[in-house]
């Protein structure tokens, strides 16, 4: 009896916390279909905010920037990061390897604000006009460590003899890599890619400091219009949340098969 | 196949886009423009930060970050504890692991700006909360643009970062340790305080790091929930760069924050030996 009560109380607590996390998002989604402009009153079902969202050229160009930077930064950081994860394994001296890992971790562990501001000063010093290019460079910078983080465990699981055997049997290094190593580490590479894309399309702070010339991404658009009543943001958020949730579910499904490379919750 | 040169593009990238910017920001911070138009090196900017006005802002930021961390721990620890307990029970019975935990950490990966924004709909003076309260004839609450709202925003944004590391540690505790303690006569409450809590300490420590450090330097949460009336160190840095255009002073504060974060991370890691991976997330 007592344990049953305890269990019920625990469940109630979990559900309350669950609601705390998800009710605001649910409210946003519901209100994206609200005919009235007010954020507190329900005026009937309507898709008009979705139509207005599509007609808003600032918003659409922000969406375009977000997607272009997201895809490009994910692909480029995936290539650099995967190569780096392999290369770092080649450093046999423990001290040197630790140093490289420490440097690699800097973008992950330090404050986004400091990274954003310091990159802004770098682009000014290099006289690169701030815009989509600088935003892309910044996103690649914070994405690479996550790709390395997701590929490295797969490399650890890899049997080194496989590659040696392929080369001994006459395969060229690149051929052996492509046909023997790559298929083995592919789950980690794909997860790194998806994660990099997710991080990129979610980023606000670093983009905020590294962009300029009126180029904005979605987060910056939301930030700059949040003060006014703008139900288009609700429509946009609903779409964004659905895309992100789908991506996360895909990443989780992929990684739940093997626990070691579950970067998302490691 | 582990050719070192494969990592060279990455190392170059980190050099140009991580290390060089840190050097640049440091140079800015020690550069002072004197009245006759020449520039010189001095620690003037650092000295300015230790002025009473800025120290008050700094103290206030620490206080708000402290509150957020306490609430995240207070509300997040039970979540991690219950989830971990249930997960171990499931595994003991040979069942598949639950997706519930996944749902609690998923917000970590969702757009923080949108998650922060979503609260406006609820908290606004004529928002959903007050509409509901009015419907039941209850008094209205206006917490938007107060310290409470900023703390709420931080707890909402950062609580998954507390649940994750605490859960990761709790779920690995061998149930037989708890059983042993109980067999030796400890009450469940005693087991919790003498066994579970000490063993979960590494997770708690990384949770605190992951909540406290971002709380100090956030500026958009305080801007959105504080309506421009709440000034934290993050806002101060942002303003020096984008409004006041005093990059040298802004850089000095950023460097101070960077050093403080580095130090607190090192101190936290002392508690966290052998738990390297957790320190990152």
HADDOCK unambig.tbl for C-alpha pairs under 7 A between the chains (distance, minus, plus):
assign (segid A and resid 10 and name CA) (segid B and resid 82 and name CA) 6.81 0.50 0.50
assign (segid A and resid 14 and name CA) (segid B and resid 79 and name CA) 6.27 0.50 0.50
assign (segid A and resid 18 and name CA) (segid B and resid 104 and name CA) 6.98 0.50 0.50
assign (segid A and resid 21 and name CA) (segid B and resid 156 and name CA) 6.88 0.50 0.50
assign (segid A and resid 24 and name CA) (segid B and resid 118 and name CA) 5.39 0.50 0.50
assign (segid A and resid 24 and name CA) (segid B and resid 119 and name CA) 5.80 0.50 0.50
assign (segid A and resid 25 and name CA) (segid B and resid 115 and name CA) 6.75 0.50 0.50
assign (segid A and resid 25 and name CA) (segid B and resid 118 and name CA) 6.06 0.50 0.50
assign (segid A and resid 28 and name CA) (segid B and resid 118 and name CA) 5.83 0.50 0.50
assign (segid A and resid 39 and name CA) (segid B and resid 121 and name CA) 5.37 0.50 0.50
assign (segid A and resid 39 and name CA) (segid B and resid 127 and name CA) 5.70 0.50 0.50
assign (segid A and resid 39 and name CA) (segid B and resid 128 and name CA) 6.91 0.50 0.50
assign (segid A and resid 40 and name CA) (segid B and resid 121 and name CA) 6.91 0.50 0.50
assign (segid A and resid 40 and name CA) (segid B and resid 126 and name CA) 6.11 0.50 0.50
assign (segid A and resid 40 and name CA) (segid B and resid 127 and name CA) 4.28 0.50 0.50
assign (segid A and resid 40 and name CA) (segid B and resid 128 and name CA) 4.45 0.50 0.50
assign (segid A and resid 40 and name CA) (segid B and resid 131 and name CA) 6.31 0.50 0.50
assign (segid A and resid 80 and name CA) (segid B and resid 9 and name CA) 6.51 0.50 0.50
assign (segid A and resid 80 and name CA) (segid B and resid 10 and name CA) 5.89 0.50 0.50
assign (segid A and resid 81 and name CA) (segid B and resid 10 and name CA) 6.73 0.50 0.50
assign (segid A and resid 83 and name CA) (segid B and resid 6 and name CA) 5.12 0.50 0.50
assign (segid A and resid 83 and name CA) (segid B and resid 7 and name CA) 5.90 0.50 0.50
assign (segid A and resid 84 and name CA) (segid B and resid 6 and name CA) 5.60 0.50 0.50
assign (segid A and resid 84 and name CA) (segid B and resid 7 and name CA) 3.74 0.50 0.50
assign (segid A and resid 84 and name CA) (segid B and resid 10 and name CA) 5.82 0.50 0.50
assign (segid A and resid 85 and name CA) (segid B and resid 7 and name CA) 6.99 0.50 0.50
assign (segid A and resid 86 and name CA) (segid B and resid 2 and name CA) 5.57 0.50 0.50
assign (segid A and resid 86 and name CA) (segid B and resid 6 and name CA) 6.79 0.50 0.50
assign (segid A and resid 87 and name CA) (segid B and resid 2 and name CA) 5.29 0.50 0.50
assign (segid A and resid 87 and name CA) (segid B and resid 3 and name CA) 5.24 0.50 0.50
assign (segid A and resid 87 and name CA) (segid B and resid 4 and name CA) 4.39 0.50 0.50
assign (segid A and resid 87 and name CA) (segid B and resid 5 and name CA) 6.25 0.50 0.50
assign (segid A and resid 87 and name CA) (segid B and resid 6 and name CA) 4.58 0.50 0.50
assign (segid A and resid 87 and name CA) (segid B and resid 7 and name CA) 4.46 0.50 0.50
assign (segid A and resid 88 and name CA) (segid B and resid 4 and name CA) 6.33 0.50 0.50
assign (segid A and resid 88 and name CA) (segid B and resid 7 and name CA) 5.95 0.50 0.50
assign (segid A and resid 89 and name CA) (segid B and resid 2 and name CA) 5.83 0.50 0.50
assign (segid A and resid 90 and name CA) (segid B and resid 2 and name CA) 4.52 0.50 0.50
assign (segid A and resid 90 and name CA) (segid B and resid 3 and name CA) 5.60 0.50 0.50
assign (segid A and resid 90 and name CA) (segid B and resid 4 and name CA) 5.12 0.50 0.50
assign (segid A and resid 91 and name CA) (segid B and resid 4 and name CA) 6.46 0.50 0.50
assign (segid A and resid 109 and name CA) (segid B and resid 280 and name CA) 6.43 0.50 0.50
assign (segid A and resid 111 and name CA) (segid B and resid 214 and name CA) 6.47 0.50 0.50
assign (segid A and resid 111 and name CA) (segid B and resid 217 and name CA) 6.92 0.50 0.50
assign (segid A and resid 113 and name CA) (segid B and resid 217 and name CA) 6.74 0.50 0.50
assign (segid A and resid 114 and name CA) (segid B and resid 254 and name CA) 5.93 0.50 0.50
assign (segid A and resid 118 and name CA) (segid B and resid 21 and name CA) 4.96 0.50 0.50
assign (segid A and resid 118 and name CA) (segid B and resid 22 and name CA) 6.13 0.50 0.50
assign (segid A and resid 118 and name CA) (segid B and resid 25 and name CA) 5.69 0.50 0.50
assign (segid A and resid 119 and name CA) (segid B and resid 17 and name CA) 6.78 0.50 0.50
assign (segid A and resid 119 and name CA) (segid B and resid 21 and name CA) 5.76 0.50 0.50
assign (segid A and resid 121 and name CA) (segid B and resid 21 and name CA) 6.91 0.50 0.50
assign (segid A and resid 121 and name CA) (segid B and resid 24 and name CA) 7.00 0.50 0.50
assign (segid A and resid 121 and name CA) (segid B and resid 25 and name CA) 6.94 0.50 0.50
assign (segid A and resid 122 and name CA) (segid B and resid 21 and name CA) 5.35 0.50 0.50
assign (segid A and resid 122 and name CA) (segid B and resid 24 and name CA) 6.83 0.50 0.50
assign (segid A and resid 141 and name CA) (segid B and resid 17 and name CA) 6.64 0.50 0.50
assign (segid A and resid 202 and name CA) (segid B and resid 110 and name CA) 6.70 0.50 0.50
assign (segid A and resid 202 and name CA) (segid B and resid 111 and name CA) 4.58 0.50 0.50
assign (segid A and resid 219 and name CA) (segid B and resid 113 and name CA) 6.02 0.50 0.50
assign (segid A and resid 226 and name CA) (segid B and resid 117 and name CA) 6.92 0.50 0.50
assign (segid A and resid 237 and name CA) (segid B and resid 114 and name CA) 6.43 0.50 0.50
assign (segid A and resid 244 and name CA) (segid B and resid 110 and name CA) 6.53 0.50 0.50
